[in-house]
Amino acid sequence: MASFCNVSILAFLLLATVAFLASPGMAFQANEQDYAPAPNENILVAPDVENYLVRCLKKLSKGCGPLFFERIFLNETKDLSTSCCQDMVQMGLSCHNAMTNAIILRPEFSDKAALYHKNRIHIWKLCNLLI
């Protein structure tokens, strides 16, 4: 009798689970577009440009990159340290421009490109005055 009761409970649970999973409210339709990356989402710059950007970034001290990013792209007003400005000026204007342009290529930053270019120029001039 106990065996029959256990089998009945298992059968009921199995049927309830199948009914639950098959119900339209719980159905899940996979949309392949949800998983496919945008055509240029992963590759925004050529590999040689990426290597150049990595070499540029290595010329900045550890905390300087985020500081410049915040000043240029987030309009933060944190003070620029003389040492970070020295790093950037020694890195060179072409590196500074290339890194800014690479970030502007990202879709989330491209809509305010003119503002970011203006900020980039302002930061460059400010750092040249500081050192």
CORURDA-V684528 format. One record per backbone hydrogen bond with DSSP energy under -0.5 kcal/mol. CO is the residue of the C=O (numbers start at 1). NH is the residue of the N-H. If there is no record, write none. Layout:
# CORURDA-V684528
co: <CO CO>
nh: <NH NH>
This chain:
# CORURDA-V684528
co: <1 2 3 4 5 6 7 8 9 10 11 12 13 14 15 16 17 18 19 20 23 23 24 28 30 31 31 32 32 38 38 42 46 47 48 49 50 51 52 53 54 55 56 57 61 61 63 64 65 66 67 68 69 69 70 70 81 82 83 84 85 86 87 88 92 93 94 95 96 97 98 99 100 101 103 106 106 107 109 110 112 113 114 115 116 117 118 119 120 121 122 123 124 125 126 127>
nh: <5 6 7 8 9 10 11 12 13 14 15 16 17 18 19 20 21 22 23 23 26 27 27 30 32 34 35 35 36 41 42 44 50 51 52 53 54 55 56 57 58 59 59 60 64 65 67 68 69 70 71 72 73 74 74 76 85 86 87 88 89 90 91 92 96 97 98 99 100 101 102 103 104 105 106 109 110 111 112 113 116 117 118 119 120 121 122 123 124 125 126 127 128 129 130 131>
